[in-house]
Amino acid sequence: MSAFLLNRLLQSIVLLVIVSIIGFTVLNLMPGGPLAQFGLDPGMTQKDVERLAAQLGLNRPLWMQYLDWAWRLLQGDWGHSFRDGSSVLTVIGRHLLATLLLMGTSTAFAIGVGAWIGIRGATHRYSLFDYCATVGAMVALSVPTFWFGLIGIYIFTLKLGWVPAGNMYTIGDGSILDYLHHLILPSLVLSLVHVAIWSRYMRTATLDALSQDFVKTARAKGVSERRILLKHVIGNALLPMITLAGMQLPSILTGALVTETVFTWPGMGRLFLDSLGYSDYPVVMGLLIFSAILVLLGNLIADIVIATVDPRIRLA
């Protein structure tokens, strides 16, 4: 087990370094570079920009800039925002809770509903429910997330008036019920695609478990279908879902970026787009690294859980 964990940890570190190199290079090669916003200031002359570049060390070779940035990152210095001078970690911390709340709610809903739809579709194969679930999943996977968001706002906010159109809370309120009221629509929109994915994978995994010999043996002994499903099938069908949960983190983060923009949700996705618009590269790079750490950590935890549940994985 120790060798397995060490191997996965080393792979994660290598991937994080590769992601940081690519991200740092792409951001610095973009038109205008990190000082693009200062060039738009009519009061800034070319000499002022060059002097600022020298002060920030941006006139050095790119590889030297990366090594300096990486070394400061390892020491806990993620840089400072160009917009207000705040620490990058402080800026991320202001928006982290909002994103985690949105992601956690939508993920819990997607897993619960998706697993139920998949299990029911497998146990009622080729029924009307199964066909409707298949069509619904194809639609959810084919339509962009922002379209669902706009349609949700139009129907449930403008027409029915059930939920707010955006933001995280009502100014002057801020109660738990108010937070939940604002959370309903964005979390449902973000979870739609993942409900479709979970339902398809869970249906396939359940069908595979139902075809195993131990299920046939249980049926031959007269065990009820309900007991077979609860005691033998669901547990085995959930094993591949653990890996899927880790793999879904990148798409959840991407979906959160779009959803937070549509619903003006003050999370890291909205912060990322705003920082790109302001050419606030320290914050953009910090968000990129922080998101990569979350994704790699999620996959590492999924690997540990699946290796604990199924020891055969440790030999892979």
Contacts in CASP RR format, 6 or more apart in sequence:
PFRMAT RR
TARGET T0000
AUTHOR 0000-0000-0000
METHOD contacts of the structure
MODEL  1
MSAFLLNRLLQSIVLLVIVSIIGFTVLNLMPGGPLAQFGLDPGMTQKDVE
RLAAQLGLNRPLWMQYLDWAWRLLQGDWGHSFRDGSSVLTVIGRHLLATL
LLMGTSTAFAIGVGAWIGIRGATHRYSLFDYCATVGAMVALSVPTFWFGL
IGIYIFTLKLGWVPAGNMYTIGDGSILDYLHHLILPSLVLSLVHVAIWSR
YMRTATLDALSQDFVKTARAKGVSERRILLKHVIGNALLPMITLAGMQLP
SILTGALVTETVFTWPGMGRLFLDSLGYSDYPVVMGLLIFSAILVLLGNL
IADIVIATVDPRIRLA
1 307 0 8 1.000
1 314 0 8 1.000
4 303 0 8 1.000
4 307 0 8 1.000
4 313 0 8 1.000
4 314 0 8 1.000
5 304 0 8 1.000
8 300 0 8 1.000
8 303 0 8 1.000
8 304 0 8 1.000
9 300 0 8 1.000
12 296 0 8 1.000
12 297 0 8 1.000
12 299 0 8 1.000
12 300 0 8 1.000
15 292 0 8 1.000
15 296 0 8 1.000
16 289 0 8 1.000
16 292 0 8 1.000
16 293 0 8 1.000
16 296 0 8 1.000
19 288 0 8 1.000
19 289 0 8 1.000
19 292 0 8 1.000
20 66 0 8 1.000
20 70 0 8 1.000
20 288 0 8 1.000
20 289 0 8 1.000
20 292 0 8 1.000
21 66 0 8 1.000
23 285 0 8 1.000
23 288 0 8 1.000
24 62 0 8 1.000
24 65 0 8 1.000
24 66 0 8 1.000
24 69 0 8 1.000
24 285 0 8 1.000
25 62 0 8 1.000
25 66 0 8 1.000
27 33 0 8 1.000
27 34 0 8 1.000
27 281 0 8 1.000
27 284 0 8 1.000
27 285 0 8 1.000
28 34 0 8 1.000
28 62 0 8 1.000
28 65 0 8 1.000
28 281 0 8 1.000
30 36 0 8 1.000
32 39 0 8 1.000
32 279 0 8 1.000
33 279 0 8 1.000
33 281 0 8 1.000
34 56 0 8 1.000
34 58 0 8 1.000
34 82 0 8 1.000
34 279 0 8 1.000
34 281 0 8 1.000
34 282 0 8 1.000
35 49 0 8 1.000
35 52 0 8 1.000
35 53 0 8 1.000
35 56 0 8 1.000
35 58 0 8 1.000
35 279 0 8 1.000
36 279 0 8 1.000
37 82 0 8 1.000
37 278 0 8 1.000
37 279 0 8 1.000
37 280 0 8 1.000
38 44 0 8 1.000
38 48 0 8 1.000
38 49 0 8 1.000
38 52 0 8 1.000
39 49 0 8 1.000
50 59 0 8 1.000
53 59 0 8 1.000
57 65 0 8 1.000
57 68 0 8 1.000
58 65 0 8 1.000
60 68 0 8 1.000
69 285 0 8 1.000
72 78 0 8 1.000
72 79 0 8 1.000
73 289 0 8 1.000
76 89 0 8 1.000
78 87 0 8 1.000
78 88 0 8 1.000
78 89 0 8 1.000
78 282 0 8 1.000
78 286 0 8 1.000
78 289 0 8 1.000
79 87 0 8 1.000
79 88 0 8 1.000
79 282 0 8 1.000
80 86 0 8 1.000
80 87 0 8 1.000
80 88 0 8 1.000
80 282 0 8 1.000
81 87 0 8 1.000
81 88 0 8 1.000
81 91 0 8 1.000
81 275 0 8 1.000
81 280 0 8 1.000
81 282 0 8 1.000
81 283 0 8 1.000
82 278 0 8 1.000
82 279 0 8 1.000
82 280 0 8 1.000
82 281 0 8 1.000
82 282 0 8 1.000
82 283 0 8 1.000
83 275 0 8 1.000
83 278 0 8 1.000
83 280 0 8 1.000
83 283 0 8 1.000
88 282 0 8 1.000
88 283 0 8 1.000
88 285 0 8 1.000
88 286 0 8 1.000
91 271 0 8 1.000
91 283 0 8 1.000
92 268 0 8 1.000
92 271 0 8 1.000
92 283 0 8 1.000
92 286 0 8 1.000
92 287 0 8 1.000
92 290 0 8 1.000
95 266 0 8 1.000
95 267 0 8 1.000
95 268 0 8 1.000
95 269 0 8 1.000
95 270 0 8 1.000
95 271 0 8 1.000
96 267 0 8 1.000
96 268 0 8 1.000
98 168 0 8 1.000
98 260 0 8 1.000
98 265 0 8 1.000
98 266 0 8 1.000
98 267 0 8 1.000
98 268 0 8 1.000
99 256 0 8 1.000
99 260 0 8 1.000
99 267 0 8 1.000
99 268 0 8 1.000
99 269 0 8 1.000
101 183 0 8 1.000
102 183 0 8 1.000
102 186 0 8 1.000
102 187 0 8 1.000
102 190 0 8 1.000
102 256 0 8 1.000
102 259 0 8 1.000
102 260 0 8 1.000
102 265 0 8 1.000
102 267 0 8 1.000
103 190 0 8 1.000
103 252 0 8 1.000
103 253 0 8 1.000
103 256 0 8 1.000
105 183 0 8 1.000
105 187 0 8 1.000
105 191 0 8 1.000
106 186 0 8 1.000
106 187 0 8 1.000
106 188 0 8 1.000
106 190 0 8 1.000
106 191 0 8 1.000
106 194 0 8 1.000
106 252 0 8 1.000
107 191 0 8 1.000
107 194 0 8 1.000
107 245 0 8 1.000
107 248 0 8 1.000
107 252 0 8 1.000
109 187 0 8 1.000
109 188 0 8 1.000
109 191 0 8 1.000
109 195 0 8 1.000
110 191 0 8 1.000
110 194 0 8 1.000
110 195 0 8 1.000
110 197 0 8 1.000
110 198 0 8 1.000
111 194 0 8 1.000
111 198 0 8 1.000
111 241 0 8 1.000
111 245 0 8 1.000
112 198 0 8 1.000
113 191 0 8 1.000
113 195 0 8 1.000
113 198 0 8 1.000
113 199 0 8 1.000
114 195 0 8 1.000
114 196 0 8 1.000
114 198 0 8 1.000
114 199 0 8 1.000
114 202 0 8 1.000
115 198 0 8 1.000
115 199 0 8 1.000
115 202 0 8 1.000
115 238 0 8 1.000
115 241 0 8 1.000
117 133 0 8 1.000
117 195 0 8 1.000
117 198 0 8 1.000
117 199 0 8 1.000
117 202 0 8 1.000
117 203 0 8 1.000
118 133 0 8 1.000
118 198 0 8 1.000
118 199 0 8 1.000
118 200 0 8 1.000
118 202 0 8 1.000
118 203 0 8 1.000
118 206 0 8 1.000
119 202 0 8 1.000
119 203 0 8 1.000
119 206 0 8 1.000
119 229 0 8 1.000
119 234 0 8 1.000
119 237 0 8 1.000
120 129 0 8 1.000
120 130 0 8 1.000
120 133 0 8 1.000
121 127 0 8 1.000
121 129 0 8 1.000
121 130 0 8 1.000
121 133 0 8 1.000
121 199 0 8 1.000
121 203 0 8 1.000
121 206 0 8 1.000
122 202 0 8 1.000
122 203 0 8 1.000
122 204 0 8 1.000
122 206 0 8 1.000
122 207 0 8 1.000
122 210 0 8 1.000
123 206 0 8 1.000
123 210 0 8 1.000
123 225 0 8 1.000
123 229 0 8 1.000
124 130 0 8 1.000
125 207 0 8 1.000
130 203 0 8 1.000
133 199 0 8 1.000
133 203 0 8 1.000
136 196 0 8 1.000
137 195 0 8 1.000
137 196 0 8 1.000
137 197 0 8 1.000
137 199 0 8 1.000
137 200 0 8 1.000
138 196 0 8 1.000
140 148 0 8 1.000
140 192 0 8 1.000
140 193 0 8 1.000
140 195 0 8 1.000
140 196 0 8 1.000
141 193 0 8 1.000
141 196 0 8 1.000
141 197 0 8 1.000
144 258 0 8 1.000
145 189 0 8 1.000
145 190 0 8 1.000
145 192 0 8 1.000
145 193 0 8 1.000
145 255 0 8 1.000
145 258 0 8 1.000
145 259 0 8 1.000
145 262 0 8 1.000
146 258 0 8 1.000
146 259 0 8 1.000
146 261 0 8 1.000
146 262 0 8 1.000
148 189 0 8 1.000
148 192 0 8 1.000
149 185 0 8 1.000
149 186 0 8 1.000
149 189 0 8 1.000
149 259 0 8 1.000
149 262 0 8 1.000
149 263 0 8 1.000
150 262 0 8 1.000
152 185 0 8 1.000
152 189 0 8 1.000
153 165 0 8 1.000
153 166 0 8 1.000
153 185 0 8 1.000
153 262 0 8 1.000
153 263 0 8 1.000
156 162 0 8 1.000
156 163 0 8 1.000
156 185 0 8 1.000
157 163 0 8 1.000
157 164 0 8 1.000
157 165 0 8 1.000
157 185 0 8 1.000
158 165 0 8 1.000
163 181 0 8 1.000
163 182 0 8 1.000
163 184 0 8 1.000
163 185 0 8 1.000
164 170 0 8 1.000
164 181 0 8 1.000
164 182 0 8 1.000
164 185 0 8 1.000
165 263 0 8 1.000
166 182 0 8 1.000
166 185 0 8 1.000
166 186 0 8 1.000
166 263 0 8 1.000
166 264 0 8 1.000
166 265 0 8 1.000
167 182 0 8 1.000
167 263 0 8 1.000
167 264 0 8 1.000
167 265 0 8 1.000
167 266 0 8 1.000
168 179 0 8 1.000
168 182 0 8 1.000
168 183 0 8 1.000
168 265 0 8 1.000
168 266 0 8 1.000
169 178 0 8 1.000
169 179 0 8 1.000
169 182 0 8 1.000
170 178 0 8 1.000
170 182 0 8 1.000
185 263 0 8 1.000
186 259 0 8 1.000
186 260 0 8 1.000
186 262 0 8 1.000
186 263 0 8 1.000
186 265 0 8 1.000
189 259 0 8 1.000
189 262 0 8 1.000
189 263 0 8 1.000
190 252 0 8 1.000
190 255 0 8 1.000
190 256 0 8 1.000
190 259 0 8 1.000
193 251 0 8 1.000
193 255 0 8 1.000
194 248 0 8 1.000
194 251 0 8 1.000
194 252 0 8 1.000
197 244 0 8 1.000
197 248 0 8 1.000
198 241 0 8 1.000
198 244 0 8 1.000
201 240 0 8 1.000
201 241 0 8 1.000
201 244 0 8 1.000
202 237 0 8 1.000
202 241 0 8 1.000
205 236 0 8 1.000
205 237 0 8 1.000
205 238 0 8 1.000
205 239 0 8 1.000
205 240 0 8 1.000
205 241 0 8 1.000
206 233 0 8 1.000
206 234 0 8 1.000
206 237 0 8 1.000
208 237 0 8 1.000
209 215 0 8 1.000
209 232 0 8 1.000
209 233 0 8 1.000
209 234 0 8 1.000
209 235 0 8 1.000
209 236 0 8 1.000
209 237 0 8 1.000
210 233 0 8 1.000
212 236 0 8 1.000
214 232 0 8 1.000
215 228 0 8 1.000
215 232 0 8 1.000
215 233 0 8 1.000
218 227 0 8 1.000
218 228 0 8 1.000
218 232 0 8 1.000
219 225 0 8 1.000
219 228 0 8 1.000
239 306 0 8 1.000
239 309 0 8 1.000
239 310 0 8 1.000
242 302 0 8 1.000
242 305 0 8 1.000
242 306 0 8 1.000
242 309 0 8 1.000
243 302 0 8 1.000
243 303 0 8 1.000
243 306 0 8 1.000
245 302 0 8 1.000
246 298 0 8 1.000
246 299 0 8 1.000
246 301 0 8 1.000
246 302 0 8 1.000
247 299 0 8 1.000
247 302 0 8 1.000
249 294 0 8 1.000
249 295 0 8 1.000
249 298 0 8 1.000
249 299 0 8 1.000
250 295 0 8 1.000
253 269 0 8 1.000
253 291 0 8 1.000
253 294 0 8 1.000
253 295 0 8 1.000
256 267 0 8 1.000
256 268 0 8 1.000
256 269 0 8 1.000
257 269 0 8 1.000
257 270 0 8 1.000
257 272 0 8 1.000
257 273 0 8 1.000
259 265 0 8 1.000
260 266 0 8 1.000
260 267 0 8 1.000
260 268 0 8 1.000
260 269 0 8 1.000
260 270 0 8 1.000
261 269 0 8 1.000
261 270 0 8 1.000
261 273 0 8 1.000
264 270 0 8 1.000
268 287 0 8 1.000
268 290 0 8 1.000
268 291 0 8 1.000
269 287 0 8 1.000
271 283 0 8 1.000
271 287 0 8 1.000
272 284 0 8 1.000
272 287 0 8 1.000
274 280 0 8 1.000
275 281 0 8 1.000
275 283 0 8 1.000
275 284 0 8 1.000
275 287 0 8 1.000
276 284 0 8 1.000
303 313 0 8 1.000
306 313 0 8 1.000
307 313 0 8 1.000
307 314 0 8 1.000
END
